[in-house]
Amino acid sequence: MSSVTQVPNDALILGKLPREDAPLQELERFAATFGNFEQCDSLDDAYRIAEGAKTCTLADLRAALFLIYRAERFSGHCGAEDERRMRRLMGRIRDRVKARCQEGTASRT
């Protein structure tokens, strides 16, 4: 069994993140790099974050993606609704990382 390397938020690089339309396996591989399920209260909380019903941080978005990934993994399949949620979360994660990169560039000029 191979272990997954945890990737902290400040080490995320936009060009290395899977896109929303990437194969599901790429989203799952990325989801596994978080591992802090305690950041998100429950699977229901993860669903609310995925649906945009809750203001959240990058860590919250990653925790929601991780929880949905873990639930899908334990059930043995990913339903269409959970896949949609994972893709939506990945898009929001990419948006946050992109904004962080743009803020960093703006502060250096």
C-alpha positions as CSV (number, residue, x, y, z in Angstrom):
1,M,0.0,0.0,0.0
2,S,1.5,3.4,-1.0
3,S,1.1,6.4,1.2
4,V,-0.1,9.7,-0.1
5,T,2.1,12.8,0.5
6,Q,0.1,15.5,2.2
7,V,0.4,18.9,0.4
8,P,-0.1,22.0,2.4
9,N,-2.3,24.8,1.0
10,D,0.7,27.2,0.6
11,A,2.5,24.7,-1.6
12,L,-0.4,24.4,-4.1
13,I,0.6,25.5,-7.6
14,L,-2.2,26.3,-10.1
15,G,-0.5,24.6,-13.0
16,K,-0.2,21.4,-11.1
17,L,-3.8,21.2,-9.9
18,P,-6.3,19.0,-11.8
19,R,-8.8,20.9,-13.8
20,E,-12.6,20.5,-13.2
21,D,-12.9,18.4,-16.3
22,A,-9.9,16.1,-15.5
23,P,-10.4,12.4,-15.2
24,L,-12.0,11.5,-11.9
25,Q,-8.9,9.6,-10.8
26,E,-6.9,12.8,-11.0
27,L,-9.4,14.6,-8.7
28,E,-9.3,11.7,-6.3
29,R,-5.5,11.7,-6.2
30,F,-5.5,15.4,-5.4
31,A,-8.3,15.0,-2.8
32,A,-6.1,12.4,-1.0
33,T,-3.3,15.0,-0.5
34,F,-5.3,16.9,2.1
35,G,-6.1,14.3,4.8
36,N,-7.5,16.7,7.4
37,F,-11.1,15.6,7.6
38,E,-11.4,17.3,10.9
39,Q,-11.5,20.6,9.1
40,C,-15.0,19.8,7.9
41,D,-17.7,18.8,10.4
42,S,-19.5,16.1,8.4
43,L,-20.3,14.8,5.0
44,D,-23.5,17.0,5.1
45,D,-21.2,20.0,5.8
46,A,-19.0,19.0,2.9
47,Y,-22.1,18.9,0.6
48,R,-23.1,22.4,1.8
49,I,-19.6,23.7,1.0
50,A,-19.7,22.0,-2.4
51,E,-23.0,23.7,-3.2
52,G,-21.7,27.1,-2.2
53,A,-24.1,27.5,0.7
54,K,-21.3,28.3,3.2
55,T,-18.5,30.8,3.1
56,C,-15.3,29.0,3.4
57,T,-11.5,29.0,3.2
58,L,-9.3,27.1,0.9
59,A,-8.8,24.5,3.7
60,D,-12.6,24.1,4.0
61,L,-12.9,23.5,0.2
62,R,-10.1,20.9,0.4
63,A,-11.6,19.2,3.4
64,A,-15.0,19.0,1.7
65,L,-13.3,17.5,-1.4
66,F,-11.5,15.0,0.8
67,L,-14.6,13.9,2.7
68,I,-16.6,13.4,-0.5
69,Y,-13.7,11.4,-1.9
70,R,-13.4,9.3,1.2
71,A,-17.1,8.6,1.3
72,E,-17.1,7.6,-2.4
73,R,-14.1,5.4,-1.8
74,F,-15.6,3.5,1.1
75,S,-18.9,3.0,-0.8
76,G,-17.0,1.6,-3.8
77,H,-18.4,3.9,-6.4
78,C,-18.8,7.6,-7.2
79,G,-22.4,8.6,-8.0
80,A,-23.1,11.4,-10.5
81,E,-24.0,13.9,-7.8
82,D,-20.8,13.3,-5.8
83,E,-18.7,13.6,-9.0
84,R,-20.4,16.9,-9.8
85,R,-19.7,18.1,-6.3
86,M,-16.1,17.1,-6.6
87,R,-15.7,18.9,-9.9
88,R,-17.3,22.0,-8.5
89,L,-15.0,22.0,-5.5
90,M,-12.0,21.5,-7.7
91,G,-13.0,24.6,-9.7
92,R,-13.4,26.6,-6.6
93,I,-10.0,25.4,-5.2
94,R,-8.4,26.4,-8.5
95,D,-10.0,29.8,-8.3
96,R,-8.7,30.3,-4.8
97,V,-5.2,29.3,-5.7
98,K,-5.3,31.5,-8.8
99,A,-6.4,34.5,-6.7
100,R,-3.7,33.9,-4.2
101,C,-1.1,33.8,-7.0
102,Q,-2.5,37.0,-8.5
103,E,-2.4,38.7,-5.1
104,G,1.2,37.7,-4.6
105,T,2.1,39.1,-8.1
106,A,0.3,42.4,-7.4
107,S,2.0,42.9,-4.1
108,R,5.5,42.6,-5.7
109,T,4.8,45.3,-8.3
